[in-house]
Amino acid sequence: MRFKKTEHLFYKGFQMRRFFPFATILFGLIGAFQHAPVSAAELDVHDDPVMSCYLRMDGPPADGDAETLKALLRLYQDAGSEFPSVPRLCLSGATGDYAAVFDIISQLGGKFATAIPAGKTCAGPCALLFMAGRSGDGGTIDTQQGGRIVHPKGTLRFGEGGAPQMTIEQIGRVIALQDAYDLPTEVIGAMIADAPDARTLTTVGEATRWQIRVAPSVIPDTLSPLSTWLACNNAASPLLPDLYLVDGQPYDPDYQRYETPEVDLSGNMQIGRVMLRVTSNAWVQCDVSVYGPSDLPTARVGTVGLTLGRDDGIKLYRAVYGPAFFTPETQISELARQSDTQAETVSVSAKSAPDRTDDRGLCGRIEAGKLVWHQICDRTVRVQPAEDMTSKTTTTFDIGKGTEITATGTGEYDRSWPEEMEPVHTFEERPAVYWGDGLPDAGDDGNDPGADEACRIVTDGQSQWCYTHFWRPESSEETFLFIAERDYESGMAYSQF
């Protein structure tokens, strides 16, 4: 074990005042650890005003670290109520020993919080230790916030290629920890794969699914219908299994199905509300409360409440942080503040990355009722929302050799079209009509034989019934079509290629 004094120990203001009495206790007891096992990682007292850490662990976890950490954490318990009994541990390091991590988790009982500071990387065994930091207040400057935090400029990576392969016994232990520490299946898969592929925390969507807090980050300049919608969907995402299990208590409100989020900015606290469809016959009422900027870099921005069922129905609450108000595709690195210690507000729509989906399918062109061209192509759909819940959808078809075809549409974000709203479409920058048809041979395309032929190509001659997307520019006799491969469970068969 090595103690190393850092420049953060004597941070100005109350940071200095709270450290001096604790330092007296801590360094007065250093002699008690002189015969403790030597750690491969550097373990020391650490006063980090940005990430709210009291301890630091730099380097790969190794044998002996568990006993050292347990002894250090016991000092906090002995220090009295002025100090946190379960402080936050700042982590960094790649590779290391999984056995040492299991020993740490077992010794500490999971009663510690974790963080990854800016510019630091926590990978492999370190990442597993980070995910175990699920409880604790994290320190007196971060009361009741708890949990695991990654700085927007920190790196969390699972399945590190250089990490040792887990044994069968260790794999079993990871799976056994899944429920207790909210370990996502996709993260576990990356850690235990025979040939692990590194899985790095990159987007807001991943942070949401993995229940990892990203801070300090920018926050919305004002609560809008868009930021309300995103906060509700991001907060509900990891809770959907619990919501699905609620039996016999569907919330059946007298709201329109496509209700735009309501926002109230008149009071000291910004309030938003929207209804989310959970199942075909059940809704969740979502209420968002935003507190505004805080002097504490890692503080929550507000709270989301989810209500399913009337009267004694289930009610769930989640603390939300800056990234929860941005689209799932947004890179967390883009949400870093210019200054960690100063709050910064931004426009959610301007900062959010567009939602993106990629798939493959059949592209084709119809002229005078005949399919004159067709080939396999790649489709990319990007949806860029605005604060009022309108959006622009850009669909790009890559047909090879550097050639792309683009169609756009404007309308409502992430919801089906209301009957009274007519979206506007273009195809290759020309005004166009768009429609989708599941039965082209008997549907809106007017029994176009060209569309029927495209469906027979997709289904290997078995049927001319398949869901097809059509675009027809105004004053044109040509129609462009796309049939997605993912719409067919058995895959597509291109018999005429």
C-alpha positions, 0 to 999 in steps of 0.5 A, spaced: 500 500 500 502 506 498 499 513 500 500 519 496 498 526 497 495 529 491 494 537 489 487 536 491 487 535 498 487 542 500 482 545 495 480 552 497 474 554 502 470 548 506 474 543 502 480 545 506 476 545 513 473 539 512 479 535 510 484 538 516 480 534 521 480 528 517 487 528 515 489 528 522 485 522 523 487 518 517 495 520 517 495 519 525 493 511 523 497 510 517 502 506 522 497 501 523 497 499 515 505 498 515 504 491 515 498 490 510 499 487 504 502 491 498 497 493 493 499 493 485 494 499 485 496 506 488 491 507 494 491 514 497 486 519 500 484 524 495 479 530 495 476 531 488 471 537 488 469 535 481 467 528 482 466 528 490 471 523 491 475 521 498 479 516 495 483 514 489 485 507 486 490 508 480 492 502 477 490 495 476 486 491 482 491 486 485 491 482 491 491 486 497 487 491 495 481 489 498 484 489 505 487 496 504 480 499 502 476 496 507 481 499 512 481 506 509 473 505 509 473 503 516 476 510 518 471 514 515 466 510 520 470 512 526 471 519 524 463 520 526 457 524 522 462 529 519 465 524 514 461 519 510 461 512 512 461 510 505 465 515 501 466 515 493 472 512 490 475 515 484 478 509 479 483 508 473 486 503 470 486 497 465 488 490 465 489 487 473 486 481 476 478 479 476 480 475 483 482 481 486 476 485 484 471 480 487 475 480 493 474 487 494 466 487 492 466 481 497 470 485 503 466 491 502 459 488 501 458 493 495 457 499 500 461 504 496 460 509 490 465 510 484 467 515 479 471 515 473 475 522 473 476 526 466 482 523 462 482 517 466 480 510 463 477 504 467 477 498 463 477 490 464 477 488 472 477 496 474 470 496 470 467 491 474 469 494 480 466 501 478 459 497 476 459 495 483 459 502 486 452 502 487 450 505 494 453 510 499 452 518 499 459 519 496 461 524 501 459 530 504 459 534 498 454 530 494 449 527 499 444 522 497 446 522 490 450 515 491 452 511 485 457 510 479 459 517 475 463 517 469 466 524 467 464 526 460 471 526 458 472 519 462 473 512 459 469 506 461 470 500 457 468 493 458 471 487 455 478 490 455 482 486 450 488 485 454 484 483 460 485 476 463 480 471 461 475 470 466 474 463 469 468 459 469 467 460 477 468 467 476 463 468 470 458 465 475 460 470 480 459 476 475 452 473 473 450 472 481 452 479 481 447 481 476 441 483 480 444 486 486 448 491 482 444 492 476 449 489 471 446 490 464 446 483 460 450 486 454 455 489 459 456 482 462 457 479 455 462 483 453 466 482 460 465 474 459 466 473 452 471 468 449 474 473 445 472 479 448 470 485 444 471 492 448 465 495 449 466 503 451 461 507 454 459 512 448 452 515 448 447 517 452 443 511 450 448 506 453 449 510 460 441 510 460 441 503 459 447 501 464 444 506 469 450 510 469 450 517 471 454 522 467 457 528 470 458 534 470 455 536 464 451 541 460 444 542 462 438 544 458 437 552 458 430 551 459 425 545 460 421 544 453 416 539 450 422 536 447 427 535 453 421 533 457 419 527 452 427 525 452 427 525 460 421 521 461 423 516 455 430 516 458 428 515 465 423 510 463 427 505 459 431 501 464 424 501 468 420 498 463 421 491 465 418 493 472 412 497 469 410 491 464 409 487 470 404 491 473 398 487 472 391 489 472 392 497 473 392 500 466 392 507 466 387 509 462 387 517 461 382 521 457 388 524 454 389 524 446 394 519 444 399 524 441 399 529 447 404 534 446 408 534 453 405 540 457 411 545 460 410 550 466 415 555 467 412 560 471 414 557 478 421 557 481 421 550 479 420 548 471 415 542 471 413 538 465 408 532 464 407 527 458 403 520 457 408 514 455 405 508 452 408 502 455 403 497 452 398 496 447 393 498 453 397 501 458 400 508 459 405 511 464 404 518 466 411 522 467 412 528 471 419 532 470 421 537 475 427 541 474 431 544 479 436 548 475 443 549 476 447 547 482 454 549 485 455 541 486 458 539 479 455 532 480 448 534 483 442 531 479 438 536 475 431 534 477 427 528 478 422 524 474 416 521 477 412 515 473 405 513 475 402 506 472 395 505 474 390 509 478 389 510 486 394 504 489 398 503 482 405 503 482 409 509 482 417 510 481 421 516 481 428 517 478 433 522 479 435 525 473 442 528 470 444 533 465 445 527 459 437 525 460 435 531 457 438 529 450 437 524 445 440 517 446 445 517 440 448 524 443 455 522 445 457 523 452 463 527 450 459 532 447 456 534 453 462 536 457 462 543 460 467 548 458 469 549 466 467 543 471 466 547 476 461 552 473 454 550 471 453 551 463 446 551 459 445 549 452 439 548 447 437 541 447 435 540 440 442 544 438 446 539 442 443 533 441 445 528 435 440 525 431 437 519 432 440 514 427 438 507 425 441 503 419 439 497 415 439 493 409 434 492 403 432 492 396 432 499 392 428 499 386 425 504 381 419 504 377 417 507 370 411 506 367 409 500 371 415 496 370 421 495 375 426 498 371 432 497 376 433 494 383 439 492 387 441 491 395 442 497 398 444 500 405 439 505 408 440 510 414 435 514 417 436 520 421 431 524 425 433 531 428 428 533 433 426 541 435 424 544 442 417 544 440 417 536 438 417 537 430 423 534 427 426 533 420 427 526 418 433 524 413 433 518 409 439 516 405 440 510 401 447 508 399 447 504 392 454 503 392 460 506 388 459 512 392 452 514 390 447 516 395 439 517 394 436 522 399 429 523 402 427 528 407 420 529 411 418 533 417 413 532 422 412 530 429 418 527 433 418 519 435 411 519 435 406 516 430 402 522 425 396 525 428 390 525 423 390 532 423 398 533 421 400 532 414 408 531 414 412 534 408 417 530 404 422 531 399 426 526 394 432 528 391 431 535 393 424 535 390 417 536 393 415 528 393 409 524 396 411 518 400 407 512 402 407 506 405 403 499 403 403 492 406 400 489 400 402 493 394 398 488 389 392 491 392 393 497 395 395 505 394 400 504 389 394 502 384 396 495 383 402 497 380 406 491 377 413 494 378 411 494 386 409 486 385 415 484 381 419 487 387 416 483 392 416 477 388 424 478 388 424 479 396 420 473 397 423 469 392 417 468 388 412 466 393 408 472 394 407 479 391 405 482 398 410 485 403 411 492 406 414 497 401 416 504 402 414 509 396 417 516 394 414 519 388 417 526 386 411 531 384 410 531 376 414 525 375 412 518 372 418 515 376 417 512 383 422 510 388 421 504 393 425 500 398 423 494 402 427 493 408 430 486 410 428 486 417 421 486 416 422 479 414 424 474 420 426 469 415 431 474 411 430 476 404 431 472 398 433 475 392 432 470 386 433 475 380 440 477 382 
